[in-house]
Amino acid sequence: MAKVIDVMVCDSNGNGLSGQTVKVYGKTPVKTDSTGKAAIVIEGSVSIYVNGFQVYNGSASSAPNPLIHRKG
């Protein structure tokens, strides 16, 4: 079953970073908005990448929501 999760990309101070690329393997990439958030649809076994780096690999049912990725 598919579910929507939010991916939050922030700097080391917790400030959201806009324009970051979020991609689910095999899907079209999306960019984070002005708050650093991107909504993605996932299902089954999934790999999630931020700017080309894997930030999650596992089952969609176990994925954190939101998935927070800190850069730096």
Backbone bond lengths (Angstrom), bond angles and torsions (degrees), N, CA, C in turn:
res aa  C-N    CA-C-N  psi(-1)  N-CA   C-N-CA  omega(-1)  CA-C   N-CA-C  phi
1 M - - - 1.452 - - 1.530 109.41 -
2 A 1.304 116.25 131.92 1.462 121.75 -179.29 1.520 110.64 -75.77
3 K 1.339 114.70 148.24 1.459 119.43 174.10 1.518 109.24 -143.16
4 V 1.320 115.17 155.85 1.462 122.01 179.35 1.521 107.94 -100.09
5 I 1.332 116.23 131.71 1.459 120.02 172.65 1.520 109.00 -127.59
6 D 1.319 115.36 156.73 1.456 121.88 174.68 1.520 108.70 -97.93
7 V 1.323 115.92 133.04 1.458 121.80 172.72 1.522 106.17 -106.59
8 M 1.328 116.05 123.14 1.460 122.02 179.40 1.524 107.84 -107.35
9 V 1.333 116.72 125.85 1.461 121.56 177.09 1.522 107.04 -113.83
10 C 1.332 115.58 122.58 1.460 119.18 -176.91 1.523 110.77 -137.07
11 D 1.335 114.80 164.56 1.458 119.69 176.99 1.526 109.43 -84.31
12 S 1.317 116.89 -176.23 1.464 120.95 -176.32 1.523 112.95 -65.99
13 N 1.343 117.48 -16.27 1.466 121.78 177.39 1.521 112.68 -94.77
14 G 1.331 117.09 -0.32 1.455 120.83 179.38 1.513 114.87 89.04
15 N 1.334 117.76 7.99 1.465 121.67 178.20 1.525 109.90 -82.28
16 G 1.333 116.98 132.54 1.457 121.64 179.87 1.516 112.23 -63.37
17 L 1.320 116.43 142.08 1.463 122.57 179.80 1.526 109.70 -111.47
18 S 1.323 115.92 118.32 1.466 119.84 -179.35 1.521 110.71 -83.77
19 G 1.333 115.97 157.30 1.451 122.23 174.46 1.517 115.64 76.27
20 Q 1.334 117.85 13.42 1.461 121.30 178.85 1.529 109.20 -83.35
21 T 1.316 117.35 142.60 1.462 121.80 -177.46 1.520 110.71 -87.08
22 V 1.331 115.62 124.00 1.465 122.79 176.96 1.521 106.93 -116.92
23 K 1.331 116.23 129.14 1.465 119.76 -176.23 1.518 110.93 -138.35
24 V 1.305 114.68 134.40 1.461 121.83 169.50 1.518 105.61 -94.90
25 Y 1.329 117.20 133.43 1.462 120.71 -178.35 1.527 110.27 -51.78
26 G 1.339 115.51 127.25 1.453 121.73 178.31 1.518 115.04 84.97
27 K 1.327 117.19 1.20 1.471 121.52 -178.96 1.527 109.97 -117.64
28 T 1.323 115.70 169.29 1.455 121.90 177.31 1.526 109.83 -74.46
29 P 1.343 117.98 133.33 1.464 119.70 179.13 1.523 111.89 -68.80
30 V 1.335 115.47 154.68 1.459 122.62 175.12 1.524 107.88 -127.62
31 K 1.330 116.36 162.46 1.467 122.07 179.23 1.526 109.75 -108.62
32 T 1.329 115.79 148.66 1.460 119.58 175.48 1.525 109.62 -71.01
33 D 1.336 115.12 150.11 1.460 120.75 179.60 1.534 110.14 -83.32
34 S 1.323 117.16 -169.87 1.465 121.74 -176.16 1.528 113.21 -64.08
35 T 1.331 117.71 -17.63 1.468 121.22 178.39 1.525 112.24 -97.02
36 G 1.334 117.31 -1.47 1.458 121.37 -179.30 1.514 113.94 89.30
37 K 1.337 117.37 13.96 1.467 121.50 -175.76 1.523 111.62 -108.80
38 A 1.340 115.08 142.19 1.465 122.10 172.27 1.520 107.83 -137.09
39 A 1.329 116.82 131.97 1.468 121.64 177.37 1.523 108.31 -94.43
40 I 1.335 116.03 132.22 1.461 121.09 179.15 1.522 109.61 -131.14
41 V 1.327 115.08 154.54 1.463 121.53 176.89 1.520 107.37 -105.32
42 I 1.345 115.87 128.37 1.462 120.28 -179.32 1.519 110.07 -130.65
43 E 1.326 115.56 156.15 1.465 121.10 175.31 1.518 109.31 -159.47
44 G 1.320 115.75 155.66 1.461 121.24 178.42 1.513 112.43 64.77
45 S 1.323 115.53 -140.51 1.459 122.12 175.27 1.521 107.02 -90.36
46 V 1.320 117.17 131.94 1.455 119.89 -168.79 1.529 111.41 -138.79
47 S 1.336 115.20 146.83 1.462 122.74 170.30 1.520 106.97 -119.69
48 I 1.341 116.04 130.88 1.461 121.76 -179.07 1.523 108.10 -119.10
49 Y 1.331 115.48 134.53 1.457 121.91 -177.44 1.525 110.38 -122.42
50 V 1.343 116.00 145.26 1.457 122.47 170.95 1.524 106.54 -122.41
51 N 1.319 115.82 119.37 1.465 122.10 -178.53 1.528 111.86 51.16
52 G 1.330 116.18 38.83 1.454 121.45 175.73 1.520 115.76 87.31
53 F 1.337 118.15 -5.26 1.459 121.86 179.41 1.521 110.33 -104.06
54 Q 1.324 116.33 131.57 1.463 119.90 -179.41 1.530 109.97 -69.36
55 V 1.347 115.97 126.36 1.463 120.91 179.42 1.522 112.10 -114.34
56 Y 1.335 117.00 -12.09 1.464 120.78 176.17 1.517 108.95 -156.56
57 N 1.338 114.99 140.12 1.455 121.10 174.65 1.523 106.52 -146.50
58 G 1.314 117.01 115.15 1.457 120.30 -179.17 1.507 110.97 167.27
59 S 1.311 115.43 -161.34 1.463 119.50 -178.13 1.523 110.53 -80.75
60 A 1.319 115.10 146.08 1.458 120.53 178.23 1.523 110.73 -61.16
61 S 1.322 116.81 -36.30 1.465 119.97 -177.84 1.523 112.54 -66.92
62 S 1.341 118.24 -22.15 1.464 121.83 -179.98 1.525 113.32 -99.49
63 A 1.320 117.62 -3.15 1.466 120.96 -177.15 1.525 110.59 -67.53
64 P 1.343 116.97 135.22 1.467 119.41 177.22 1.526 110.57 -68.30
65 N 1.312 116.06 148.81 1.464 121.36 177.54 1.520 108.35 -139.33
66 P 1.335 118.17 106.50 1.465 125.93 7.83 1.530 111.94 -80.63
67 L 1.316 114.61 156.91 1.459 122.23 171.87 1.525 105.47 -93.57
68 I 1.324 116.91 115.45 1.466 121.37 -175.67 1.521 109.66 -104.54
69 H 1.332 115.07 125.50 1.471 121.20 177.90 1.521 108.11 -119.88
70 R 1.332 115.46 118.66 1.470 120.71 177.66 1.520 109.69 -97.96
71 K 1.326 115.38 129.74 1.463 121.28 176.27 1.524 108.26 -98.72
72 G 1.326 115.37 138.80 1.457 119.21 173.96 1.462 116.79 88.53
